[in-house]
Amino acid sequence: MTIEDRIDELIKAGWGVVDSDFDPHAFQHWRLKAFECLAAMFGPDHVYTKYFEDFVQQGDRTNVLAAGGVLVAAKQQLDMQDRKPSKPLANVIEADYTMPRSN
């Protein structure tokens, strides 16, 4: 799985959180995995990582959508960088993201 694939999954999962009426478990899982991905890609002090962290602390629909926008911007930045083939994501993050299911 490439970094771009991982971000695409996280963007879709963010929409899943919004559509689930903010299932707390799904939200926390998405928040952690997306933060880990951004921190691995850009570092914990990068503007994308910081903005994401700020948006998800609010925990409301508008801010979660804005946090998803940060993921979209991160993907676009990767697309613009040298247009080189993607590195395997295993070099960045080991575990695959799966959206937890509510009972």
C-alpha positions as semicolon CSV with decimal commas, in nm:
position;residue;x (nm);y (nm);z (nm)
1;M;0,000;0,000;0,000
2;T;0,135;0,342;-0,093
3;I;0,121;0,656;0,116
4;E;-0,136;0,800;-0,126
5;D;-0,354;0,489;-0,083
6;R;-0,328;0,526;0,293
7;I;-0,438;0,890;0,281
8;D;-0,729;0,798;0,051
9;E;-0,842;0,537;0,306
10;L;-0,815;0,791;0,589
11;I;-1,013;1,050;0,392
12;K;-1,290;0,793;0,330
13;A;-1,278;0,687;0,695
14;G;-1,319;1,051;0,801
15;W;-1,640;1,065;0,600
16;G;-1,741;0,742;0,770
17;V;-1,697;0,908;1,109
18;V;-1,917;1,199;1,002
19;D;-2,179;0,962;0,858
20;S;-2,178;0,754;1,179
21;D;-2,293;1,054;1,382
22;F;-1,951;1,058;1,546
23;D;-1,931;0,711;1,688
24;P;-1,672;0,778;1,964
25;H;-1,470;0,462;1,897
26;A;-1,458;0,522;1,521
27;F;-1,366;0,888;1,573
28;Q;-1,082;0,813;1,815
29;H;-0,945;0,536;1,592
30;W;-0,955;0,759;1,282
31;R;-0,807;1,052;1,472
32;L;-0,512;0,843;1,595
33;K;-0,439;0,673;1,261
34;A;-0,463;0,997;1,062
35;F;-0,240;1,181;1,309
36;E;0,017;0,899;1,297
37;C;0,014;0,909;0,918
38;L;0,061;1,287;0,899
39;A;0,333;1,282;1,166
40;A;0,518;1,004;0,983
41;M;0,491;1,185;0,650
42;F;0,568;1,542;0,756
43;G;0,675;1,533;1,122
44;P;0,480;1,623;1,436
45;D;0,560;1,995;1,407
46;H;0,453;2,037;1,044
47;V;0,166;2,275;0,978
48;Y;-0,058;1,995;0,840
49;T;-0,003;1,782;1,150
50;K;-0,069;2,075;1,383
51;Y;-0,382;2,191;1,198
52;F;-0,518;1,836;1,195
53;E;-0,455;1,803;1,567
54;D;-0,626;2,136;1,638
55;F;-0,931;2,053;1,426
56;V;-0,993;1,709;1,576
57;Q;-0,968;1,841;1,931
58;Q;-1,288;2,034;1,865
59;G;-1,467;1,712;1,769
60;D;-1,762;1,867;1,588
61;R;-1,876;1,804;1,231
62;T;-1,729;2,123;1,083
63;N;-1,388;2,067;1,238
64;V;-1,378;1,699;1,143
65;L;-1,454;1,799;0,786
66;A;-1,174;2,057;0,806
67;A;-0,939;1,788;0,941
68;G;-1,033;1,575;0,638
69;G;-0,941;1,875;0,424
70;V;-0,595;1,870;0,579
71;L;-0,560;1,509;0,464
72;V;-0,666;1,612;0,112
73;A;-0,406;1,892;0,115
74;A;-0,139;1,649;0,234
75;K;-0,222;1,413;-0,051
76;Q;-0,205;1,698;-0,303
77;Q;0,132;1,804;-0,169
78;L;0,262;1,452;-0,215
79;D;0,125;1,447;-0,569
80;M;0,316;1,766;-0,647
81;Q;0,649;1,651;-0,505
82;D;0,860;1,543;-0,800
83;R;0,587;1,317;-0,935
84;K;0,805;1,022;-0,837
85;P;0,659;0,675;-0,776
86;S;0,525;0,626;-0,426
87;K;0,728;0,465;-0,152
88;P;0,564;0,159;0,002
89;L;0,366;0,265;0,305
90;A;0,518;-0,015;0,510
91;N;0,821;0,209;0,539
92;V;0,605;0,474;0,706
93;I;0,329;0,295;0,898
94;E;0,302;-0,079;0,950
95;A;-0,064;-0,152;1,027
96;D;-0,346;-0,118;0,776
97;Y;-0,634;0,109;0,873
98;T;-0,972;-0,052;0,906
99;M;-1,282;0,133;1,011
100;P;-1,417;-0,014;1,334
101;R;-1,777;-0,123;1,324
102;S;-2,037;-0,002;1,569
103;N;-2,257;-0,257;1,741
